Amino acid sequence: MRLVPTKLIRPGIELAKPIYDAHGRILLQKNMQLTDSMIDRLKNSGITYVFTRDEDTEDIMVHPPIPDQQRVEAIQKIKETFRSLKFEDLTKNNYLLDKAAFKLDQLVKEIAKELSENEEVIHYLSDLLIIDDYVYTHSLNVSMYTLALAQELNLKNKDMEQLGLGAVLHDIGKIVIPEEVLNKPGKLTNMEFKIVQAHTEYGFDLLRKAHNIPLLVAHCAYQHHERLDGTGYPRGIKEDDIHPFARIIGVADVFDAVTSNRTYRDAMLPHEGLEILYGGAGTQFDIHLVEAFKKTIALYPNGLTVYLSDGREGVVARQNSQMFDRPVVRVLKENGSRVKPYDLDLTKVLDVLIVNTDQFITSR
């Protein structure tokens, strides 16, 4: 299968995986041939990439970090939980918060179990799901990235559970932010940006009053936008004053934010998101966390079309353990001419680099 930008899809292309709507229902079935109207709907619904079928890449597989249906159900659970809290006076109703914490704690354990049993690195998450609110999908993605990073760091189970719950709830304060500000398609005014920034304090105030939510989880919501050099918010604290769990969630939060489709920009690919993290490594983010995070994700996901430094073009066929920036590529063209497909292992030809992807080509 191929991972193809919706900008490049043409009528008649077959889907290799189903596409779900915001309620977890299958909107477009696997093997369905796309029409112009279907393609327009995908673009208008915020789908940046889809998996498609063709003979040259039929054997290339993508294994999600958790099964597609489980992911849809998890997003629904987060959505229901957040919405159940949105219109309540939570300063007086700790029961609802405790109930929500129990439900999401079970979700964290399920995700951690799936990740521990899946030896694959995390492939691109911005796929095959039409959503009606970015916050819910973002909360799940951040929890998956956070738990994968926690496993790479060999954290204890108890720490992982608290960290995972902190990741799911890191943006809970956004239930207080007006939707017209939160989902504004254009640039925020200074006043609007201050309103959005306040979600860290709202989240902390909500979570610290719950009986069954550890105070550490509340601090994850409070500090996940703080940065090592003091340029973060809400307090501008530095280095060791920021809890290690908040620093971990901060890495996962930024990565998912830039690799997710938004109303005001297209999603970046994983290697581009990692470049953002490396750009802030040592100043905004812990270098060892960025290095560890790199080992948990597929920088060039299976199915992605890539362009090599020697003029060859192909599709990523599979990953190389511990060298995710040098996958195996199914070569389909050489200097623009079609060739009989063959696999090229980039760990065996170190003078050949990936220089471009479809994302770059379509954005030029």
C-alpha positions as CSV (number, residue, x, y, z in Angstrom):
1,M,0.0,0.0,0.0
2,R,1.0,3.6,-0.4
3,L,0.6,6.6,1.8
4,V,-0.6,9.3,-0.6
5,P,-1.3,13.0,0.1
6,T,-5.0,13.8,-0.7
7,K,-3.6,16.6,-2.9
8,L,-2.3,13.9,-5.3
9,I,-5.3,11.5,-5.3
10,R,-7.1,11.0,-8.6
11,P,-10.5,9.4,-9.3
12,G,-10.3,5.7,-9.6
13,I,-7.6,5.1,-7.0
14,E,-8.5,2.3,-4.5
15,L,-8.4,2.7,-0.8
16,A,-6.2,0.2,1.0
17,K,-7.7,0.9,4.5
18,P,-11.2,2.1,5.5
19,I,-11.9,5.7,6.5
20,Y,-13.9,6.4,9.7
21,D,-16.1,9.3,10.4
22,A,-16.2,11.3,13.7
23,H,-18.5,8.8,15.3
24,G,-16.4,5.7,14.6
25,R,-18.5,4.6,11.6
26,I,-16.9,3.4,8.4
27,L,-17.4,6.2,5.9
28,L,-15.4,4.8,3.0
29,Q,-14.7,1.0,2.8
30,K,-11.4,-0.6,2.0
31,N,-11.0,-1.4,-1.8
32,M,-13.5,1.4,-2.7
33,Q,-12.6,3.4,-5.8
34,L,-12.6,7.1,-5.1
35,T,-14.7,9.6,-7.0
36,D,-14.2,13.4,-7.4
37,S,-16.9,14.0,-4.8
38,M,-15.3,11.6,-2.3
39,I,-11.9,13.2,-2.8
40,D,-13.3,16.7,-2.2
41,R,-15.0,15.4,1.0
42,L,-11.7,14.0,2.3
43,K,-9.9,17.2,1.6
44,N,-12.7,19.3,3.3
45,S,-12.7,17.0,6.3
46,G,-9.1,17.4,7.1
47,I,-7.7,14.1,5.8
48,T,-4.1,14.9,4.7
49,Y,-3.1,11.4,3.7
50,V,-4.8,8.1,2.7
51,F,-3.5,4.6,2.1
52,T,-4.1,3.4,-1.5
53,R,-3.6,0.2,-3.4
54,D,-1.4,-0.6,-6.4
55,E,0.4,-3.7,-7.7
56,D,3.9,-2.5,-7.0
57,T,3.3,-2.0,-3.3
58,E,0.6,-4.6,-2.6
59,D,2.8,-6.4,-0.1
60,I,3.9,-3.2,1.9
61,M,2.0,-3.2,5.2
62,V,1.4,-0.6,7.9
63,H,0.9,-1.8,11.4
64,P,-0.8,0.9,13.6
65,P,0.4,1.3,17.2
66,I,-3.1,0.2,18.3
67,P,-5.8,-1.4,16.1
68,D,-7.8,1.2,14.0
69,Q,-11.1,0.3,15.7
70,Q,-9.6,0.5,19.2
71,R,-8.2,3.9,18.3
72,V,-11.7,5.1,17.2
73,E,-13.3,3.8,20.4
74,A,-10.5,5.5,22.5
75,I,-11.2,8.8,20.8
76,Q,-14.9,8.4,21.5
77,K,-14.2,7.6,25.1
78,I,-12.1,10.8,25.5
79,K,-14.7,12.8,23.7
80,E,-17.5,11.6,25.9
81,T,-15.5,12.1,29.0
82,F,-14.4,15.7,28.1
83,R,-17.9,16.7,27.1
84,S,-19.4,15.2,30.2
85,L,-17.2,17.6,32.2
86,K,-17.6,20.6,30.0
87,F,-20.9,22.0,31.3
88,E,-20.6,21.0,34.9
89,D,-19.4,23.0,37.9
90,L,-16.4,20.8,38.5
91,T,-15.3,22.9,41.5
92,K,-18.3,21.4,43.3
93,N,-18.6,18.0,41.6
94,N,-15.5,16.0,42.3
95,Y,-17.4,12.8,41.7
96,L,-17.5,13.5,37.9
97,L,-13.8,14.1,37.8
98,D,-13.1,11.0,39.8
99,K,-15.3,8.9,37.5
100,A,-13.6,10.4,34.4
101,A,-10.2,9.7,35.9
102,F,-11.1,6.0,36.4
103,K,-12.4,5.6,32.8
104,L,-9.3,7.3,31.3
105,D,-7.0,5.4,33.6
106,Q,-8.4,2.1,32.2
107,L,-7.8,3.5,28.7
108,V,-4.2,4.3,29.5
109,K,-3.6,0.7,30.7
110,E,-5.1,-0.6,27.4
111,I,-2.9,1.6,25.3
112,A,0.2,0.7,27.3
113,K,-0.6,-3.0,26.9
114,E,-1.0,-2.6,23.1
115,L,2.2,-0.7,22.7
116,S,4.2,-3.2,24.8
117,E,3.0,-6.1,22.7
118,N,3.6,-4.3,19.4
119,E,7.3,-4.3,18.4
120,E,6.6,-1.9,15.5
121,V,7.6,1.7,15.9
122,I,4.8,4.2,15.8
123,H,3.8,4.9,12.2
124,Y,2.1,8.1,11.0
125,L,-1.1,8.8,13.1
126,S,-2.7,11.5,11.0
127,D,-4.6,9.0,8.9
128,L,-8.0,7.6,7.9
129,L,-10.1,9.3,10.5
130,I,-12.4,12.3,10.0
131,I,-12.7,14.2,13.3
132,D,-15.0,16.9,14.6
133,D,-12.6,18.2,17.2
134,Y,-8.8,18.2,17.2
135,V,-8.5,18.1,21.0
136,Y,-9.8,14.5,21.4
137,T,-7.6,13.0,18.8
138,H,-4.6,15.1,20.0
139,S,-5.2,13.8,23.5
140,L,-5.0,10.2,22.4
141,N,-2.0,10.7,20.1
142,V,-0.1,12.5,22.8
143,S,-0.8,9.7,25.2
144,M,0.4,7.1,22.7
145,Y,3.6,9.0,22.0
146,T,4.2,9.7,25.7
147,L,3.7,6.0,26.6
148,A,6.0,4.9,23.8
149,L,8.7,7.3,25.0
150,A,8.1,6.1,28.6
151,Q,8.7,2.5,27.5
152,E,11.9,3.6,25.7
153,L,13.0,5.3,28.9
154,N,12.2,2.1,30.9
155,L,9.9,3.8,33.4
156,K,8.2,1.8,36.1
157,N,4.6,0.7,35.5
158,K,3.2,3.0,38.2
159,D,5.1,6.0,36.7
160,M,3.9,5.1,33.2
161,E,0.3,5.0,34.4
162,Q,0.5,8.4,36.0
163,L,2.4,9.8,33.1
164,G,-0.1,8.3,30.6
165,L,-3.1,9.8,32.5
166,G,-1.3,13.1,32.6
167,A,-0.9,12.9,28.9
168,V,-4.6,12.1,28.2
169,L,-5.6,15.0,30.5
170,H,-2.9,17.5,29.6
171,D,-5.4,19.6,27.6
172,I,-8.4,19.1,29.8
173,G,-8.4,22.9,30.5
174,K,-9.4,23.5,26.9
175,I,-13.0,22.6,27.8
176,V,-13.2,26.0,29.3
177,I,-11.9,27.9,26.3
178,P,-14.6,29.2,23.9
179,E,-14.8,27.1,20.7
180,E,-14.7,30.1,18.4
181,V,-11.2,30.9,19.8
182,L,-10.0,27.3,20.1
183,N,-10.9,26.4,16.5
184,K,-10.3,29.8,14.9
185,P,-8.9,29.1,11.4
186,G,-6.8,32.3,11.2
187,K,-4.1,33.8,13.3
188,L,-5.0,34.5,17.0
189,T,-4.9,38.0,18.3
190,N,-2.7,38.6,21.4
191,M,-5.8,38.5,23.6
192,E,-7.0,35.3,22.1
193,F,-3.6,33.7,22.5
194,K,-3.6,34.6,26.2
195,I,-7.1,33.0,26.5
196,V,-5.7,29.7,24.9
197,Q,-2.6,29.8,27.1
198,A,-4.9,29.9,30.2
199,H,-5.9,26.2,29.5
200,T,-2.8,25.1,31.5
201,E,-4.1,26.9,34.6
202,Y,-7.7,25.9,34.1
203,G,-6.6,22.2,33.8
204,F,-4.4,22.4,36.9
205,D,-7.3,24.0,38.9
206,L,-9.7,21.3,37.8
207,L,-7.4,18.3,38.3
208,R,-5.9,19.2,41.6
209,K,-9.3,19.3,43.3
210,A,-10.2,15.7,42.3
211,H,-9.8,13.1,45.1
212,N,-8.6,10.2,43.0
213,I,-6.3,12.1,40.6
214,P,-2.6,12.4,41.7
215,L,-1.4,15.9,42.0
216,L,1.4,15.0,39.6
217,V,-1.2,14.5,36.9
218,A,-2.5,18.1,37.6
219,H,1.1,19.3,37.2
220,C,1.4,17.6,33.8
221,A,-1.5,19.8,32.6
222,Y,0.0,22.8,34.3
223,Q,3.6,22.5,33.0
224,H,3.5,20.8,29.6
225,H,4.0,24.2,27.8
226,E,7.0,25.2,30.0
227,R,10.4,25.1,28.3
228,L,13.9,24.5,29.7
229,D,15.1,28.0,28.8
230,G,12.1,29.7,30.5
231,T,10.3,30.7,27.3
232,G,7.3,28.6,28.0
233,Y,4.1,29.3,29.9
234,P,2.2,29.9,32.2
235,R,5.0,30.6,34.7
236,G,8.1,30.7,32.5
237,I,9.9,28.3,34.8
238,K,13.2,26.6,33.8
239,E,15.0,23.3,33.7
240,D,14.7,21.3,37.0
241,D,11.7,23.4,38.1
242,I,9.8,21.6,35.4
243,H,8.7,18.1,36.4
244,P,10.3,15.4,34.2
245,F,6.8,14.1,33.3
246,A,5.8,17.5,32.0
247,R,9.0,17.6,29.9
248,I,8.2,14.2,28.4
249,I,4.6,15.3,27.5
250,G,5.9,18.5,26.1
251,V,8.0,16.6,23.5
252,A,5.0,14.4,22.5
253,D,2.6,17.4,22.5
254,V,4.7,19.5,20.1
255,F,5.4,16.5,17.8
256,D,1.7,15.6,17.4
257,A,0.7,19.3,17.0
258,V,3.0,19.8,14.0
259,T,2.3,16.4,12.4
260,S,-1.5,16.8,12.6
261,N,-3.7,18.6,10.1
262,R,-5.1,21.9,11.3
263,T,-7.5,24.4,9.8
264,Y,-4.7,26.9,9.2
265,R,-2.0,24.5,7.9
266,D,-1.3,21.0,6.5
267,A,0.3,18.3,8.6
268,M,4.1,17.8,8.6
269,L,5.6,14.4,8.1
270,P,7.3,12.7,11.0
271,H,10.9,13.6,9.9
272,E,9.8,17.2,9.7
273,G,8.3,17.1,13.1
274,L,11.5,15.6,14.5
275,E,13.5,18.5,12.9
276,I,11.3,20.9,14.9
277,L,12.2,19.0,18.1
278,Y,15.9,18.9,17.3
279,G,15.8,22.6,16.6
280,G,14.8,23.1,20.2
281,A,16.9,20.4,21.7
282,G,19.1,21.7,24.6
283,T,17.2,25.0,24.8
284,Q,13.5,24.1,24.9
285,F,13.6,20.3,25.1
286,D,15.8,17.7,26.8
287,I,18.3,16.4,24.3
288,H,18.1,12.8,25.7
289,L,14.3,12.9,25.4
290,V,14.4,13.9,21.8
291,E,17.0,11.2,21.0
292,A,14.9,8.6,22.8
293,F,11.7,9.8,21.0
294,K,13.4,9.4,17.7
295,K,13.7,5.6,18.4
296,T,9.9,5.2,18.9
297,I,8.6,6.6,15.6
298,A,8.9,5.8,11.9
299,L,10.5,8.9,10.5
300,Y,9.6,7.8,6.9
301,P,6.4,5.7,7.3
302,N,5.8,2.5,5.3
303,G,4.1,3.4,2.0
304,L,5.5,6.9,1.8
305,T,6.9,8.0,-1.6
306,V,10.5,9.2,-1.3
307,Y,13.0,10.7,-3.6
308,L,16.7,9.7,-3.2
309,S,19.9,11.7,-3.6
310,D,21.0,9.6,-6.6
311,G,17.9,10.2,-8.7
312,R,15.9,7.1,-7.7
313,E,12.3,7.3,-6.6
314,G,10.4,4.7,-4.6
315,V,8.1,3.8,-1.7
316,V,9.2,3.0,1.9
317,A,8.8,-0.8,2.2
318,R,9.8,-1.5,5.7
319,Q,11.8,-0.1,8.7
320,N,15.3,-0.9,9.9
321,S,15.5,-1.4,13.6
322,Q,17.3,1.5,15.4
323,M,18.0,3.2,12.1
324,F,14.6,4.6,11.3
325,D,16.0,7.4,9.1
326,R,17.4,4.7,6.7
327,P,14.5,2.4,5.8
328,V,14.2,-0.2,3.0
329,V,12.9,1.6,-0.2
330,R,11.0,-0.2,-3.0
331,V,12.6,1.6,-6.0
332,L,10.1,2.2,-8.8
333,K,11.9,4.8,-10.9
334,E,15.5,5.8,-11.8
335,N,16.1,9.3,-13.1
336,G,12.4,9.6,-13.9
337,S,12.1,6.4,-15.9
338,R,10.1,3.3,-14.7
339,V,12.1,0.3,-13.7
340,K,11.3,-3.2,-12.5
341,P,10.6,-2.7,-8.8
342,Y,13.4,-3.8,-6.4
343,D,14.1,-3.2,-2.7
344,L,17.1,-0.9,-1.7
345,D,18.2,-1.1,1.9
346,L,19.6,2.3,2.8
347,T,21.6,0.9,5.7
348,K,23.7,-0.9,3.0
349,V,24.3,2.2,0.8
350,L,25.2,5.0,3.2
351,D,26.0,7.5,0.4
352,V,22.4,7.5,-0.7
353,L,20.0,9.8,1.2
354,I,16.3,10.6,1.3
355,V,16.1,14.1,0.0
356,N,12.4,14.7,-0.7
357,T,8.9,13.3,-0.2
358,D,5.5,13.8,-1.7
359,Q,4.7,16.3,1.1
360,F,7.5,18.5,-0.1
361,I,6.7,18.1,-3.8
362,T,3.1,19.1,-3.3
363,S,3.9,22.1,-1.2
364,R,6.2,23.7,-3.6
